[in-house]
Each structure stands twice: as structure tokens, then as C-alpha cells.
Amino acid sequence: MVNTTLDVTWAIDWLRKSAAVVAEHRMALIELDRAIGDGDHGENLDRGFSAILEKLDAEAPATPGTAFKLAAMTLMSKVGGAAGPLYGTAYLRAATAVGDAVELDAATLVAALTAARDGVVARGKAEAGEKTMIDAWTPAVDAATAAADSGAAPAEVLAAAATAAEVGAVATEPLIARKGRASYLGERAIGHRDPGAESSALILRAAAQAAGVEA
């Protein structure tokens, strides 16, 4: 059933579903990263989200914002490489955007997604078109904004964001990387999907599924 409001139950379920999908696609993310990076993206993310599950089993966040902050602090402390700081910053900015809200409406959700994306931009100094996770996040934010502006419910906003992120991740394949280790490959990076964009799409789809929207 599609949820009409998004509360802490949704936020916790999003994190749990994210952990599950990251674990499921761990090897695929590792293979993507081996092609153009360090090869540790899947392993690092899996470690981080496994740690988030442990934290959620030990304490119960009271609001979506506290759930996001728990995720942020855990990823920043447990995950090496670029994934920990980037995703940690995204969750931390999202937590700030939603504040103490108990339930998230479409506008607040868009604000959270926008803040998360902007946090990644600030931390990674990347822009759209540079073959990074921003190439999933920016279309996701644009689609979420358009959906909310048209009167869509929060779950529908998340579904629009997830679909746009998936398209954006695929669209990184023909790009030349401009940031990170992949940038050293030049044209040899063409034809390979960016692992951060792919994991972003997986995690945003988990958010929609937690809201009751199946892929």
C-alpha cells in the first residue's frame, strides 16, 4: 500500500531496505568500481549500512531527522573512501532540512532531497555531467520537484526521484569522468557506469519502496 505520509517508520524502513539492496548488489557495485575506481565502493557501502542496522537495532529514532542523522554519523565513522563522507553528508544535510518534523509532506521531502544533493556537491566538488553520483541525484531532485509542484503525494515524489536517478545512472556510461580516480582513465572510462550513481539509484528506489511504491 502506498503511504500518504512519511514518518519515522518510513525513514527507518528506507534505511533497512537500503542496507538490503546494497548487500544484494554488493558484488555488482564492486565490479563497477573495479572498472574505473578503487573497487571498494560496494564493500564500503555494505559495511556502512550493516553498521546502520546495528544502530537501529540498538536505538529507535523518534523522527525522520534523527534517523537520517544516525545514518550520517554511522557512515562517516565506519566507511572509508569517498562513499562515507559523501553519503554521510547527504544524510546529514537531509536531517537538517527536515528538522524536528514528525511527518514529511511533499515539499519537505523535496527540500530534504535537494539538501542531500547539495551536500554531495559541496563535499565532492562535482557537477552534473562529470560521471559521478551527482548524475543520479540531480535528475532525481529535478523530478521530485516537478512531481511535488504538480501536486503528487510524497510516495509519488519518491517514485519520480528513483526513476530519474536510475535513468541518470545509466546515462553516466558514455561520459568521460572528470572527478576522482576514474578521471585518470580519460576516454577509457567511457562505457562504464559510475558506481556512485548506481548506488544512489538503488538507495533512492529503496526510499520509494519503503513508501509503498514498488519498482
Biotite code that builds the C-alpha atoms (Angstrom):
import biotite.structure as struc

atoms = struc.array([
    struc.Atom([0.000, 0.000, 0.000], chain_id="A", res_id=1, res_name="MET", atom_name="CA", element="C"),
    struc.Atom([1.266, 3.478, -0.884], chain_id="A", res_id=2, res_name="VAL", atom_name="CA", element="C"),
    struc.Atom([1.765, 5.672, 2.157], chain_id="A", res_id=3, res_name="ASN", atom_name="CA", element="C"),
    struc.Atom([0.226, 9.163, 2.100], chain_id="A", res_id=4, res_name="THR", atom_name="CA", element="C"),
    struc.Atom([2.533, 10.471, 4.815], chain_id="A", res_id=5, res_name="THR", atom_name="CA", element="C"),
    struc.Atom([6.166, 9.710, 5.536], chain_id="A", res_id=6, res_name="LEU", atom_name="CA", element="C"),
    struc.Atom([7.112, 9.396, 9.186], chain_id="A", res_id=7, res_name="ASP", atom_name="CA", element="C"),
    struc.Atom([9.904, 7.800, 11.184], chain_id="A", res_id=8, res_name="VAL", atom_name="CA", element="C"),
    struc.Atom([8.606, 4.318, 10.365], chain_id="A", res_id=9, res_name="THR", atom_name="CA", element="C"),
    struc.Atom([9.196, 5.096, 6.695], chain_id="A", res_id=10, res_name="TRP", atom_name="CA", element="C"),
    struc.Atom([12.641, 6.575, 7.392], chain_id="A", res_id=11, res_name="ALA", atom_name="CA", element="C"),
    struc.Atom([13.747, 3.502, 9.314], chain_id="A", res_id=12, res_name="ILE", atom_name="CA", element="C"),
    struc.Atom([12.321, 1.173, 6.677], chain_id="A", res_id=13, res_name="ASP", atom_name="CA", element="C"),
    struc.Atom([14.174, 3.179, 3.998], chain_id="A", res_id=14, res_name="TRP", atom_name="CA", element="C"),
    struc.Atom([17.466, 2.624, 5.815], chain_id="A", res_id=15, res_name="LEU", atom_name="CA", element="C"),
    struc.Atom([16.733, -1.071, 6.281], chain_id="A", res_id=16, res_name="ARG", atom_name="CA", element="C"),
    struc.Atom([15.753, -1.509, 2.643], chain_id="A", res_id=17, res_name="LYS", atom_name="CA", element="C"),
    struc.Atom([18.851, 0.423, 1.602], chain_id="A", res_id=18, res_name="SER", atom_name="CA", element="C"),
    struc.Atom([21.004, -1.959, 3.618], chain_id="A", res_id=19, res_name="ALA", atom_name="CA", element="C"),
    struc.Atom([19.305, -4.923, 1.972], chain_id="A", res_id=20, res_name="ALA", atom_name="CA", element="C"),
    struc.Atom([19.691, -3.620, -1.578], chain_id="A", res_id=21, res_name="VAL", atom_name="CA", element="C"),
    struc.Atom([23.310, -2.626, -1.011], chain_id="A", res_id=22, res_name="VAL", atom_name="CA", element="C"),
    struc.Atom([24.051, -6.113, 0.326], chain_id="A", res_id=23, res_name="ALA", atom_name="CA", element="C"),
    struc.Atom([22.250, -7.661, -2.640], chain_id="A", res_id=24, res_name="GLU", atom_name="CA", element="C"),
    struc.Atom([24.195, -5.574, -5.169], chain_id="A", res_id=25, res_name="HIS", atom_name="CA", element="C"),
    struc.Atom([27.477, -5.518, -3.276], chain_id="A", res_id=26, res_name="ARG", atom_name="CA", element="C"),
    struc.Atom([29.422, -7.513, -5.866], chain_id="A", res_id=27, res_name="MET", atom_name="CA", element="C"),
    struc.Atom([27.890, -5.625, -8.783], chain_id="A", res_id=28, res_name="ALA", atom_name="CA", element="C"),
    struc.Atom([28.959, -2.318, -7.218], chain_id="A", res_id=29, res_name="LEU", atom_name="CA", element="C"),
    struc.Atom([32.431, -3.719, -6.579], chain_id="A", res_id=30, res_name="ILE", atom_name="CA", element="C"),
    struc.Atom([32.712, -4.748, -10.233], chain_id="A", res_id=31, res_name="GLU", atom_name="CA", element="C"),
    struc.Atom([31.570, -1.329, -11.437], chain_id="A", res_id=32, res_name="LEU", atom_name="CA", element="C"),
    struc.Atom([34.148, 0.320, -9.205], chain_id="A", res_id=33, res_name="ASP", atom_name="CA", element="C"),
    struc.Atom([36.912, -2.073, -10.250], chain_id="A", res_id=34, res_name="ARG", atom_name="CA", element="C"),
    struc.Atom([36.425, -0.914, -13.836], chain_id="A", res_id=35, res_name="ALA", atom_name="CA", element="C"),
    struc.Atom([37.008, 2.785, -13.151], chain_id="A", res_id=36, res_name="ILE", atom_name="CA", element="C"),
    struc.Atom([37.880, 3.233, -9.471], chain_id="A", res_id=37, res_name="GLY", atom_name="CA", element="C"),
    struc.Atom([39.343, 1.575, -6.401], chain_id="A", res_id=38, res_name="ASP", atom_name="CA", element="C"),
    struc.Atom([36.985, -1.396, -6.414], chain_id="A", res_id=39, res_name="GLY", atom_name="CA", element="C"),
    struc.Atom([35.850, -0.794, -2.836], chain_id="A", res_id=40, res_name="ASP", atom_name="CA", element="C"),
    struc.Atom([32.516, 1.003, -3.293], chain_id="A", res_id=41, res_name="HIS", atom_name="CA", element="C"),
    struc.Atom([30.275, -1.999, -2.746], chain_id="A", res_id=42, res_name="GLY", atom_name="CA", element="C"),
    struc.Atom([32.298, -3.287, 0.176], chain_id="A", res_id=43, res_name="GLU", atom_name="CA", element="C"),
    struc.Atom([32.425, 0.088, 1.891], chain_id="A", res_id=44, res_name="ASN", atom_name="CA", element="C"),
    struc.Atom([28.737, 0.801, 1.487], chain_id="A", res_id=45, res_name="LEU", atom_name="CA", element="C"),
    struc.Atom([27.778, -2.664, 2.672], chain_id="A", res_id=46, res_name="ASP", atom_name="CA", element="C"),
    struc.Atom([29.902, -2.213, 5.773], chain_id="A", res_id=47, res_name="ARG", atom_name="CA", element="C"),
    struc.Atom([28.361, 1.169, 6.458], chain_id="A", res_id=48, res_name="GLY", atom_name="CA", element="C"),
    struc.Atom([24.757, 0.106, 6.066], chain_id="A", res_id=49, res_name="PHE", atom_name="CA", element="C"),
    struc.Atom([25.368, -3.043, 8.124], chain_id="A", res_id=50, res_name="SER", atom_name="CA", element="C"),
    struc.Atom([26.571, -0.720, 10.900], chain_id="A", res_id=51, res_name="ALA", atom_name="CA", element="C"),
    struc.Atom([23.424, 1.377, 10.479], chain_id="A", res_id=52, res_name="ILE", atom_name="CA", element="C"),
    struc.Atom([21.313, -1.754, 11.000], chain_id="A", res_id=53, res_name="LEU", atom_name="CA", element="C"),
    struc.Atom([23.164, -2.459, 14.226], chain_id="A", res_id=54, res_name="GLU", atom_name="CA", element="C"),
    struc.Atom([22.486, 1.084, 15.428], chain_id="A", res_id=55, res_name="LYS", atom_name="CA", element="C"),
    struc.Atom([18.801, 0.824, 14.527], chain_id="A", res_id=56, res_name="LEU", atom_name="CA", element="C"),
    struc.Atom([18.555, -2.454, 16.445], chain_id="A", res_id=57, res_name="ASP", atom_name="CA", element="C"),
    struc.Atom([20.039, -0.728, 19.495], chain_id="A", res_id=58, res_name="ALA", atom_name="CA", element="C"),
    struc.Atom([18.110, 2.538, 19.435], chain_id="A", res_id=59, res_name="GLU", atom_name="CA", element="C"),
    struc.Atom([14.857, 3.808, 17.977], chain_id="A", res_id=60, res_name="ALA", atom_name="CA", element="C"),
    struc.Atom([14.974, 7.213, 16.270], chain_id="A", res_id=61, res_name="PRO", atom_name="CA", element="C"),
    struc.Atom([11.950, 9.369, 17.101], chain_id="A", res_id=62, res_name="ALA", atom_name="CA", element="C"),
    struc.Atom([11.721, 11.355, 13.869], chain_id="A", res_id=63, res_name="THR", atom_name="CA", element="C"),
    struc.Atom([12.889, 11.081, 10.259], chain_id="A", res_id=64, res_name="PRO", atom_name="CA", element="C"),
    struc.Atom([15.534, 13.687, 11.001], chain_id="A", res_id=65, res_name="GLY", atom_name="CA", element="C"),
    struc.Atom([17.047, 11.690, 13.856], chain_id="A", res_id=66, res_name="THR", atom_name="CA", element="C"),
    struc.Atom([17.039, 8.573, 11.672], chain_id="A", res_id=67, res_name="ALA", atom_name="CA", element="C"),
    struc.Atom([18.905, 10.459, 8.946], chain_id="A", res_id=68, res_name="PHE", atom_name="CA", element="C"),
    struc.Atom([21.378, 11.828, 11.473], chain_id="A", res_id=69, res_name="LYS", atom_name="CA", element="C"),
    struc.Atom([22.020, 8.326, 12.832], chain_id="A", res_id=70, res_name="LEU", atom_name="CA", element="C"),
    struc.Atom([22.765, 7.159, 9.298], chain_id="A", res_id=71, res_name="ALA", atom_name="CA", element="C"),
    struc.Atom([25.031, 10.130, 8.650], chain_id="A", res_id=72, res_name="ALA", atom_name="CA", element="C"),
    struc.Atom([27.121, 9.712, 11.780], chain_id="A", res_id=73, res_name="MET", atom_name="CA", element="C"),
    struc.Atom([27.444, 5.973, 11.245], chain_id="A", res_id=74, res_name="THR", atom_name="CA", element="C"),
    struc.Atom([28.539, 6.250, 7.626], chain_id="A", res_id=75, res_name="LEU", atom_name="CA", element="C"),
    struc.Atom([31.039, 8.988, 8.388], chain_id="A", res_id=76, res_name="MET", atom_name="CA", element="C"),
    struc.Atom([32.621, 6.967, 11.181], chain_id="A", res_id=77, res_name="SER", atom_name="CA", element="C"),
    struc.Atom([32.508, 3.489, 9.634], chain_id="A", res_id=78, res_name="LYS", atom_name="CA", element="C"),
    struc.Atom([33.055, 3.924, 5.900], chain_id="A", res_id=79, res_name="VAL", atom_name="CA", element="C"),
    struc.Atom([36.339, 4.696, 4.221], chain_id="A", res_id=80, res_name="GLY", atom_name="CA", element="C"),
    struc.Atom([36.939, 6.048, 0.742], chain_id="A", res_id=81, res_name="GLY", atom_name="CA", element="C"),
    struc.Atom([34.635, 8.610, -0.789], chain_id="A", res_id=82, res_name="ALA", atom_name="CA", element="C"),
    struc.Atom([31.346, 6.860, -0.019], chain_id="A", res_id=83, res_name="ALA", atom_name="CA", element="C"),
    struc.Atom([31.293, 7.532, 3.730], chain_id="A", res_id=84, res_name="GLY", atom_name="CA", element="C"),
    struc.Atom([31.823, 11.302, 3.602], chain_id="A", res_id=85, res_name="PRO", atom_name="CA", element="C"),
    struc.Atom([29.576, 11.768, 0.563], chain_id="A", res_id=86, res_name="LEU", atom_name="CA", element="C"),
    struc.Atom([26.608, 9.730, 1.744], chain_id="A", res_id=87, res_name="TYR", atom_name="CA", element="C"),
    struc.Atom([27.148, 10.853, 5.315], chain_id="A", res_id=88, res_name="GLY", atom_name="CA", element="C"),
    struc.Atom([26.970, 14.478, 4.229], chain_id="A", res_id=89, res_name="THR", atom_name="CA", element="C"),
    struc.Atom([23.851, 13.745, 2.180], chain_id="A", res_id=90, res_name="ALA", atom_name="CA", element="C"),
    struc.Atom([22.015, 12.245, 5.146], chain_id="A", res_id=91, res_name="TYR", atom_name="CA", element="C"),
    struc.Atom([23.227, 14.973, 7.497], chain_id="A", res_id=92, res_name="LEU", atom_name="CA", element="C"),
    struc.Atom([22.008, 17.750, 5.188], chain_id="A", res_id=93, res_name="ARG", atom_name="CA", element="C"),
    struc.Atom([18.690, 15.921, 4.794], chain_id="A", res_id=94, res_name="ALA", atom_name="CA", element="C"),
    struc.Atom([18.373, 15.709, 8.580], chain_id="A", res_id=95, res_name="ALA", atom_name="CA", element="C"),
    struc.Atom([18.916, 19.446, 8.868], chain_id="A", res_id=96, res_name="THR", atom_name="CA", element="C"),
    struc.Atom([16.374, 20.139, 6.136], chain_id="A", res_id=97, res_name="ALA", atom_name="CA", element="C"),
    struc.Atom([13.568, 18.183, 7.815], chain_id="A", res_id=98, res_name="VAL", atom_name="CA", element="C"),
    struc.Atom([14.398, 19.378, 11.307], chain_id="A", res_id=99, res_name="GLY", atom_name="CA", element="C"),
    struc.Atom([12.081, 18.036, 14.001], chain_id="A", res_id=100, res_name="ASP", atom_name="CA", element="C"),
    struc.Atom([9.202, 17.275, 11.621], chain_id="A", res_id=101, res_name="ALA", atom_name="CA", element="C"),
    struc.Atom([7.303, 14.159, 12.615], chain_id="A", res_id=102, res_name="VAL", atom_name="CA", element="C"),
    struc.Atom([5.764, 13.674, 9.176], chain_id="A", res_id=103, res_name="GLU", atom_name="CA", element="C"),
    struc.Atom([7.162, 14.767, 5.825], chain_id="A", res_id=104, res_name="LEU", atom_name="CA", element="C"),
    struc.Atom([4.947, 16.289, 3.168], chain_id="A", res_id=105, res_name="ASP", atom_name="CA", element="C"),
    struc.Atom([5.964, 16.530, -0.476], chain_id="A", res_id=106, res_name="ALA", atom_name="CA", element="C"),
    struc.Atom([7.573, 19.959, -0.118], chain_id="A", res_id=107, res_name="ALA", atom_name="CA", element="C"),
    struc.Atom([9.651, 18.933, 2.899], chain_id="A", res_id=108, res_name="THR", atom_name="CA", element="C"),
    struc.Atom([10.709, 15.769, 1.125], chain_id="A", res_id=109, res_name="LEU", atom_name="CA", element="C"),
    struc.Atom([11.896, 17.774, -1.878], chain_id="A", res_id=110, res_name="VAL", atom_name="CA", element="C"),
    struc.Atom([13.794, 20.063, 0.487], chain_id="A", res_id=111, res_name="ALA", atom_name="CA", element="C"),
    struc.Atom([15.486, 17.018, 2.040], chain_id="A", res_id=112, res_name="ALA", atom_name="CA", element="C"),
    struc.Atom([16.457, 15.519, -1.304], chain_id="A", res_id=113, res_name="LEU", atom_name="CA", element="C"),
    struc.Atom([17.730, 18.876, -2.537], chain_id="A", res_id=114, res_name="THR", atom_name="CA", element="C"),
    struc.Atom([19.768, 19.401, 0.616], chain_id="A", res_id=115, res_name="ALA", atom_name="CA", element="C"),
    struc.Atom([21.216, 15.889, 0.305], chain_id="A", res_id=116, res_name="ALA", atom_name="CA", element="C"),
    struc.Atom([22.233, 16.531, -3.294], chain_id="A", res_id=117, res_name="ARG", atom_name="CA", element="C"),
    struc.Atom([23.707, 19.919, -2.468], chain_id="A", res_id=118, res_name="ASP", atom_name="CA", element="C"),
    struc.Atom([25.697, 18.337, 0.354], chain_id="A", res_id=119, res_name="GLY", atom_name="CA", element="C"),
    struc.Atom([27.227, 15.846, -2.060], chain_id="A", res_id=120, res_name="VAL", atom_name="CA", element="C"),
    struc.Atom([28.040, 18.675, -4.467], chain_id="A", res_id=121, res_name="VAL", atom_name="CA", element="C"),
    struc.Atom([29.712, 20.663, -1.698], chain_id="A", res_id=122, res_name="ALA", atom_name="CA", element="C"),
    struc.Atom([31.683, 17.697, -0.378], chain_id="A", res_id=123, res_name="ARG", atom_name="CA", element="C"),
    struc.Atom([32.702, 16.218, -3.722], chain_id="A", res_id=124, res_name="GLY", atom_name="CA", element="C"),
    struc.Atom([33.058, 19.461, -5.696], chain_id="A", res_id=125, res_name="LYS", atom_name="CA", element="C"),
    struc.Atom([31.255, 17.741, -8.583], chain_id="A", res_id=126, res_name="ALA", atom_name="CA", element="C"),
    struc.Atom([28.662, 18.905, -11.077], chain_id="A", res_id=127, res_name="GLU", atom_name="CA", element="C"),
    struc.Atom([26.239, 17.101, -13.340], chain_id="A", res_id=128, res_name="ALA", atom_name="CA", element="C"),
    struc.Atom([27.882, 15.594, -16.394], chain_id="A", res_id=129, res_name="GLY", atom_name="CA", element="C"),
    struc.Atom([31.143, 14.664, -14.647], chain_id="A", res_id=130, res_name="GLU", atom_name="CA", element="C"),
    struc.Atom([30.316, 10.931, -14.231], chain_id="A", res_id=131, res_name="LYS", atom_name="CA", element="C"),
    struc.Atom([29.644, 10.936, -10.502], chain_id="A", res_id=132, res_name="THR", atom_name="CA", element="C"),
    struc.Atom([26.726, 10.223, -8.181], chain_id="A", res_id=133, res_name="MET", atom_name="CA", element="C"),
    struc.Atom([25.520, 13.757, -8.910], chain_id="A", res_id=134, res_name="ILE", atom_name="CA", element="C"),
    struc.Atom([24.409, 12.464, -12.308], chain_id="A", res_id=135, res_name="ASP", atom_name="CA", element="C"),
    struc.Atom([21.805, 10.397, -10.455], chain_id="A", res_id=136, res_name="ALA", atom_name="CA", element="C"),
    struc.Atom([20.988, 12.916, -7.733], chain_id="A", res_id=137, res_name="TRP", atom_name="CA", element="C"),
    struc.Atom([20.384, 15.975, -9.896], chain_id="A", res_id=138, res_name="THR", atom_name="CA", element="C"),
    struc.Atom([17.752, 14.392, -12.157], chain_id="A", res_id=139, res_name="PRO", atom_name="CA", element="C"),
    struc.Atom([16.225, 12.834, -9.045], chain_id="A", res_id=140, res_name="ALA", atom_name="CA", element="C"),
    struc.Atom([15.867, 16.239, -7.399], chain_id="A", res_id=141, res_name="VAL", atom_name="CA", element="C"),
    struc.Atom([14.509, 17.777, -10.601], chain_id="A", res_id=142, res_name="ASP", atom_name="CA", element="C"),
    struc.Atom([11.931, 15.007, -10.994], chain_id="A", res_id=143, res_name="ALA", atom_name="CA", element="C"),
    struc.Atom([10.935, 15.175, -7.325], chain_id="A", res_id=144, res_name="ALA", atom_name="CA", element="C"),
    struc.Atom([10.469, 18.933, -7.573], chain_id="A", res_id=145, res_name="THR", atom_name="CA", element="C"),
    struc.Atom([8.329, 18.632, -10.691], chain_id="A", res_id=146, res_name="ALA", atom_name="CA", element="C"),
    struc.Atom([6.202, 15.906, -9.108], chain_id="A", res_id=147, res_name="ALA", atom_name="CA", element="C"),
    struc.Atom([5.645, 17.901, -5.920], chain_id="A", res_id=148, res_name="ALA", atom_name="CA", element="C"),
    struc.Atom([4.796, 21.024, -7.907], chain_id="A", res_id=149, res_name="ASP", atom_name="CA", element="C"),
    struc.Atom([2.148, 19.048, -9.772], chain_id="A", res_id=150, res_name="SER", atom_name="CA", element="C"),
    struc.Atom([0.505, 18.001, -6.508], chain_id="A", res_id=151, res_name="GLY", atom_name="CA", element="C"),
    struc.Atom([1.949, 14.493, -6.188], chain_id="A", res_id=152, res_name="ALA", atom_name="CA", element="C"),
    struc.Atom([1.887, 12.714, -2.854], chain_id="A", res_id=153, res_name="ALA", atom_name="CA", element="C"),
    struc.Atom([5.196, 12.104, -1.030], chain_id="A", res_id=154, res_name="PRO", atom_name="CA", element="C"),
    struc.Atom([5.371, 8.471, -2.167], chain_id="A", res_id=155, res_name="ALA", atom_name="CA", element="C"),
    struc.Atom([4.854, 9.561, -5.771], chain_id="A", res_id=156, res_name="GLU", atom_name="CA", element="C"),
    struc.Atom([7.575, 12.175, -5.370], chain_id="A", res_id=157, res_name="VAL", atom_name="CA", element="C"),
    struc.Atom([9.963, 9.444, -4.270], chain_id="A", res_id=158, res_name="LEU", atom_name="CA", element="C"),
    struc.Atom([8.955, 7.210, -7.167], chain_id="A", res_id=159, res_name="ALA", atom_name="CA", element="C"),
    struc.Atom([9.668, 10.018, -9.631], chain_id="A", res_id=160, res_name="ALA", atom_name="CA", element="C"),
    struc.Atom([13.027, 10.671, -7.999], chain_id="A", res_id=161, res_name="ALA", atom_name="CA", element="C"),
    struc.Atom([14.000, 6.993, -8.098], chain_id="A", res_id=162, res_name="ALA", atom_name="CA", element="C"),
    struc.Atom([13.096, 6.563, -11.751], chain_id="A", res_id=163, res_name="THR", atom_name="CA", element="C"),
    struc.Atom([15.031, 9.678, -12.731], chain_id="A", res_id=164, res_name="ALA", atom_name="CA", element="C"),
    struc.Atom([18.045, 8.517, -10.713], chain_id="A", res_id=165, res_name="ALA", atom_name="CA", element="C"),
    struc.Atom([18.011, 5.158, -12.492], chain_id="A", res_id=166, res_name="GLU", atom_name="CA", element="C"),
    struc.Atom([17.951, 6.876, -15.879], chain_id="A", res_id=167, res_name="VAL", atom_name="CA", element="C"),
    struc.Atom([20.716, 9.206, -14.727], chain_id="A", res_id=168, res_name="GLY", atom_name="CA", element="C"),
    struc.Atom([22.904, 6.309, -13.585], chain_id="A", res_id=169, res_name="ALA", atom_name="CA", element="C"),
    struc.Atom([22.614, 4.608, -16.975], chain_id="A", res_id=170, res_name="VAL", atom_name="CA", element="C"),
    struc.Atom([23.410, 7.919, -18.661], chain_id="A", res_id=171, res_name="ALA", atom_name="CA", element="C"),
    struc.Atom([26.834, 8.007, -16.976], chain_id="A", res_id=172, res_name="THR", atom_name="CA", element="C"),
    struc.Atom([28.068, 5.167, -19.197], chain_id="A", res_id=173, res_name="GLU", atom_name="CA", element="C"),
    struc.Atom([29.053, 7.300, -22.234], chain_id="A", res_id=174, res_name="PRO", atom_name="CA", element="C"),
    struc.Atom([30.528, 10.093, -20.115], chain_id="A", res_id=175, res_name="LEU", atom_name="CA", element="C"),
    struc.Atom([34.211, 10.876, -19.580], chain_id="A", res_id=176, res_name="ILE", atom_name="CA", element="C"),
    struc.Atom([34.935, 11.048, -15.857], chain_id="A", res_id=177, res_name="ALA", atom_name="CA", element="C"),
    struc.Atom([36.033, 14.430, -14.536], chain_id="A", res_id=178, res_name="ARG", atom_name="CA", element="C"),
    struc.Atom([36.376, 13.622, -10.843], chain_id="A", res_id=179, res_name="LYS", atom_name="CA", element="C"),
    struc.Atom([38.068, 11.009, -8.687], chain_id="A", res_id=180, res_name="GLY", atom_name="CA", element="C"),
    struc.Atom([40.232, 8.093, -9.723], chain_id="A", res_id=181, res_name="ARG", atom_name="CA", element="C"),
    struc.Atom([38.077, 7.487, -12.789], chain_id="A", res_id=182, res_name="ALA", atom_name="CA", element="C"),
    struc.Atom([39.195, 10.845, -14.182], chain_id="A", res_id=183, res_name="SER", atom_name="CA", element="C"),
    struc.Atom([42.687, 9.414, -14.716], chain_id="A", res_id=184, res_name="TYR", atom_name="CA", element="C"),
    struc.Atom([41.306, 6.970, -17.275], chain_id="A", res_id=185, res_name="LEU", atom_name="CA", element="C"),
    struc.Atom([40.168, 9.614, -19.732], chain_id="A", res_id=186, res_name="GLY", atom_name="CA", element="C"),
    struc.Atom([38.254, 8.029, -22.601], chain_id="A", res_id=187, res_name="GLU", atom_name="CA", element="C"),
    struc.Atom([38.850, 4.549, -21.175], chain_id="A", res_id=188, res_name="ARG", atom_name="CA", element="C"),
    struc.Atom([36.104, 5.308, -18.640], chain_id="A", res_id=189, res_name="ALA", atom_name="CA", element="C"),
    struc.Atom([33.572, 5.559, -21.457], chain_id="A", res_id=190, res_name="ILE", atom_name="CA", element="C"),
    struc.Atom([31.202, 2.610, -21.483], chain_id="A", res_id=191, res_name="GLY", atom_name="CA", element="C"),
    struc.Atom([31.367, 2.066, -17.721], chain_id="A", res_id=192, res_name="HIS", atom_name="CA", element="C"),
    struc.Atom([28.579, 3.117, -15.369], chain_id="A", res_id=193, res_name="ARG", atom_name="CA", element="C"),
    struc.Atom([29.558, 5.224, -12.390], chain_id="A", res_id=194, res_name="ASP", atom_name="CA", element="C"),
    struc.Atom([29.255, 3.105, -9.210], chain_id="A", res_id=195, res_name="PRO", atom_name="CA", element="C"),
    struc.Atom([28.198, 6.048, -7.042], chain_id="A", res_id=196, res_name="GLY", atom_name="CA", element="C"),
    struc.Atom([25.409, 6.950, -9.432], chain_id="A", res_id=197, res_name="ALA", atom_name="CA", element="C"),
    struc.Atom([24.286, 3.317, -9.448], chain_id="A", res_id=198, res_name="GLU", atom_name="CA", element="C"),
    struc.Atom([24.272, 3.023, -5.649], chain_id="A", res_id=199, res_name="SER", atom_name="CA", element="C"),
    struc.Atom([22.403, 6.341, -5.436], chain_id="A", res_id=200, res_name="SER", atom_name="CA", element="C"),
    struc.Atom([19.718, 4.981, -7.744], chain_id="A", res_id=201, res_name="ALA", atom_name="CA", element="C"),
    struc.Atom([19.429, 1.811, -5.669], chain_id="A", res_id=202, res_name="LEU", atom_name="CA", element="C"),
    struc.Atom([19.082, 3.770, -2.428], chain_id="A", res_id=203, res_name="ILE", atom_name="CA", element="C"),
    struc.Atom([16.520, 6.197, -3.851], chain_id="A", res_id=204, res_name="LEU", atom_name="CA", element="C"),
    struc.Atom([14.475, 3.273, -5.192], chain_id="A", res_id=205, res_name="ARG", atom_name="CA", element="C"),
    struc.Atom([14.591, 1.813, -1.663], chain_id="A", res_id=206, res_name="ALA", atom_name="CA", element="C"),
    struc.Atom([13.080, 5.073, -0.396], chain_id="A", res_id=207, res_name="ALA", atom_name="CA", element="C"),
    struc.Atom([10.162, 4.719, -2.808], chain_id="A", res_id=208, res_name="ALA", atom_name="CA", element="C"),
    struc.Atom([9.673, 1.074, -1.906], chain_id="A", res_id=209, res_name="GLN", atom_name="CA", element="C"),
    struc.Atom([9.634, 1.951, 1.796], chain_id="A", res_id=210, res_name="ALA", atom_name="CA", element="C"),
    struc.Atom([6.809, 4.371, 0.966], chain_id="A", res_id=211, res_name="ALA", atom_name="CA", element="C"),
    struc.Atom([4.871, 1.541, -0.650], chain_id="A", res_id=212, res_name="GLY", atom_name="CA", element="C"),
    struc.Atom([5.795, 2.113, -4.294], chain_id="A", res_id=213, res_name="VAL", atom_name="CA", element="C"),
    struc.Atom([7.131, -0.985, -5.979], chain_id="A", res_id=214, res_name="GLU", atom_name="CA", element="C"),
    struc.Atom([9.510, -0.696, -8.921], chain_id="A", res_id=215, res_name="ALA", atom_name="CA", element="C"),
])
